[in-house]
Amino acid sequence: MTVNPLAMKAGTPVPPAGGGGKSGQGFGALLGEALAKLNGMQLAADSQLQLLAQGKGNLAAVVEATSRANLGLEMAGQVRNDLIQAYQSLMNMQV
């Protein structure tokens, strides 16, 4: 098996590492988008609960929506904890 090196022309911009998100979108924008989705899950659970209270809702839909919202909130808390831990590790590094 042979591996051929990638040929790049001089002056060709190198793409940024990672590439996990949308092109040109910063971390703050991704975080804001994720928080907006989390808020949407919370609002969906609330609306399902209100429909159930009015007698128009389905108990299974309420349980599903509240479980999704709860899981999303727990995940957001874990991401927050990991970010704080990473920041503290950076601050404690010796230069």
Residue, then its C-alpha position, 0 to 999 in steps of 0.5 A: m500500500t502506498v500513500n501519496p502526499l497531498a499536493m498544494k499550490a503555493g499560496t493556497p489557504v489552509p482550511p482550519a482544523g476541526g471542521g466540526g461545525k458550519s463553515g465560518q461559524g464561531f464557538g459563541a454562535l454554536l453555543g448560542e444555537a445549542l442554547a436556543k435548541l435547549n430553550g425550544m425543548q423546554l418550551a415544547a415540554d411546557s406547552q405539552l404540559q399545558l395541553l394536558a392540564q386543559g384535558k387536550g393533551n396526551l400523557a405519553a407526549v408530556v412524558e416524552a417532551t419533559s424527558r427530552a428537556n430534562l436530558g438536554l438540561e443535564m447535558a448542558g450542565q455537563v458541558r458547562n462543567d467540562l468547559i469550566q474544568a478546561y478553563q481552570s486547567l489552562m489557568n493553572m498551566q505554568v508558562 
